[in-house]
Amino acid sequence: MKFSKVLLVSALGLLMAGCSCKVKNVGDENIGDGTGGPLKDINFAFDSYKLDNKAKGILDGNAEWLKSNSDAKAQLEGHCDERGTNEYNMALGANRARAAQEYLKTAGITASRLSTVSYGEEMPLDPAHNEAAWAKNRRVHSNVSK
């Protein structure tokens, strides 16, 4: 299992090293810089991919921004806390990203502008090992590109 994680992280590192992604600026916002940009993250309860009312409200705001910026695309990243197996967390992250994607589609964003990826527990926002950190890590983060 540990070897699989090391192999996965190494492969992701190689893929990222070969990426020729560039930050694009729209007004004062940095698009695609991984710092939150114009779209807000949503969070989830433990062991869940159900969108609560707070997440839906945030996604409504994200949908409005995407409607106002029709040339922008969003990659929805599903993330988990460190509890559970790597395989389980990859599936849970994928379900979280798909839940956000489906909500945005029902809000009028075309599927061709949305993509999903799961990072499971591999890219924590907060590396601490406590409930406060785990709550931050159970999220969907959106990267925007043109």
Secondary structure per residue as TSV (DSSP state, phi and psi in degrees):
chain	resnum	aa	ss	phi	psi
A	1	M	-	360.0	-47.9
A	2	K	H	-62.8	-39.9
A	3	F	H	-61.6	-38.9
A	4	S	H	-62.4	-41.1
A	5	K	H	-64.3	-44.3
A	6	V	H	-61.8	-42.8
A	7	L	H	-63.5	-43.4
A	8	L	H	-63.6	-46.7
A	9	V	H	-63.9	-40.0
A	10	S	H	-63.0	-43.3
A	11	A	H	-63.6	-42.7
A	12	L	H	-62.4	-39.4
A	13	G	H	-61.5	-42.3
A	14	L	H	-64.7	-41.1
A	15	L	H	-63.9	-43.5
A	16	M	H	-67.5	-36.0
A	17	A	H	-63.8	-31.6
A	18	G	T	-86.7	-1.9
A	19	C	-	-74.2	135.5
A	20	S	-	-107.3	36.6
A	21	C	-	-67.0	144.3
A	22	K	-	-129.5	146.7
A	23	V	-	-75.9	134.2
A	24	K	E	-114.7	139.0
A	25	N	E	-103.6	133.6
A	26	V	E	-127.1	110.7
A	27	G	T	61.1	-127.1
A	28	D	T	-96.2	3.5
A	29	E	E	-96.9	135.2
A	30	N	E	-87.8	119.2
A	31	I	E	-96.8	130.6
A	32	G	T	77.2	20.4
A	33	D	S	-93.5	-1.0
A	34	G	S	76.3	7.2
A	35	T	S	-101.9	14.4
A	36	G	-	110.7	-42.5
A	37	G	T	48.8	-147.8
A	38	P	T	-78.4	-19.7
A	39	L	S	-100.9	141.7
A	40	K	-	-96.4	146.9
A	41	D	-	-72.0	153.9
A	42	I	E	-119.3	153.0
A	43	N	E	-119.4	163.2
A	44	F	-	-131.3	157.4
A	45	A	-	-72.0	162.9
A	46	F	T	-57.0	133.7
A	47	D	T	59.3	35.9
A	48	S	-	-141.4	151.2
A	49	Y	-	-124.7	17.8
A	50	K	-	-76.8	133.4
A	51	L	-	-82.0	121.3
A	52	D	-	-86.9	177.8
A	53	N	H	-62.3	-36.6
A	54	K	H	-63.7	-45.9
A	55	A	H	-61.9	-41.3
A	56	K	H	-63.1	-39.4
A	57	G	H	-63.5	-41.3
A	58	I	H	-65.2	-44.0
A	59	L	H	-64.2	-33.8
A	60	D	H	-60.7	-43.3
A	61	G	H	-64.5	-40.9
A	62	N	H	-62.7	-40.1
A	63	A	H	-64.0	-40.6
A	64	E	H	-62.4	-42.0
A	65	W	H	-63.2	-44.1
A	66	L	H	-64.1	-37.2
A	67	K	H	-64.8	-36.5
A	68	S	H	-77.5	-13.9
A	69	N	S	-128.2	71.1
A	70	S	T	-65.9	-13.3
A	71	D	T	-92.9	-1.5
A	72	A	-	-86.6	146.4
A	73	K	E	-121.2	153.1
A	74	A	E	-125.9	131.2
A	75	Q	E	-101.4	121.5
A	76	L	E	-96.7	116.2
A	77	E	E	-99.3	121.4
A	78	G	E	-90.1	130.9
A	79	H	E	-129.2	155.7
A	80	C	-	-133.7	168.4
A	81	D	-	-83.0	178.6
A	82	E	S	-78.8	-7.7
A	83	R	-	-78.8	145.1
A	84	G	S	96.3	166.2
A	85	T	-	-74.0	160.3
A	86	N	H	-59.7	-43.2
A	87	E	H	-63.4	-44.1
A	88	Y	H	-62.5	-45.2
A	89	N	H	-67.0	-33.6
A	90	M	H	-63.3	-42.8
A	91	A	H	-67.1	-41.5
A	92	L	H	-64.4	-42.1
A	93	G	H	-61.1	-40.6
A	94	A	H	-63.8	-42.1
A	95	N	H	-64.4	-37.3
A	96	R	H	-65.0	-46.0
A	97	A	H	-62.5	-42.2
A	98	R	H	-66.3	-36.1
A	99	A	H	-61.8	-43.9
A	100	A	H	-64.9	-42.1
A	101	Q	H	-61.4	-46.7
A	102	E	H	-62.8	-39.4
A	103	Y	H	-63.9	-45.1
A	104	L	H	-64.0	-36.1
A	105	K	H	-64.4	-41.2
A	106	T	H	-69.2	-20.5
A	107	A	T	-85.4	1.9
A	108	G	T	104.6	8.6
A	109	I	-	-90.6	126.2
A	110	T	-	-68.2	145.8
A	111	A	G	-58.5	-32.5
A	112	S	G	-66.5	-14.6
A	113	R	G	-96.0	-1.8
A	114	L	E	-124.4	134.5
A	115	S	E	-134.7	160.8
A	116	T	E	-128.5	154.5
A	117	V	E	-151.4	148.7
A	118	S	E	-114.1	132.1
A	119	Y	E	-109.4	1.1
A	120	G	E	52.9	-127.4
A	121	E	T	-97.7	4.2
A	122	E	S	-74.0	-19.8
A	123	M	S	-129.8	69.5
A	124	P	-	-67.5	142.5
A	125	L	S	-72.2	-39.5
A	126	D	S	-124.9	117.5
A	127	P	-	-79.6	-1.2
A	128	A	-	-65.8	163.8
A	129	H	S	-115.2	65.0
A	130	N	S	-150.1	171.7
A	131	E	H	-61.5	-37.6
A	132	A	H	-62.3	-43.2
A	133	A	H	-67.9	-44.9
A	134	W	H	-60.0	-38.8
A	135	A	H	-63.1	-37.6
A	136	K	H	-67.7	-34.8
A	137	N	H	-78.7	-18.4
A	138	R	S	-84.8	89.4
A	139	R	E	-152.8	167.8
A	140	V	E	-118.6	124.1
A	141	H	E	-108.3	142.3
A	142	S	E	-114.1	126.0
A	143	N	E	-103.4	132.0
A	144	V	E	-107.1	138.2
A	145	S	E	-136.5	166.0
A	146	K	-	-107.3	360.0
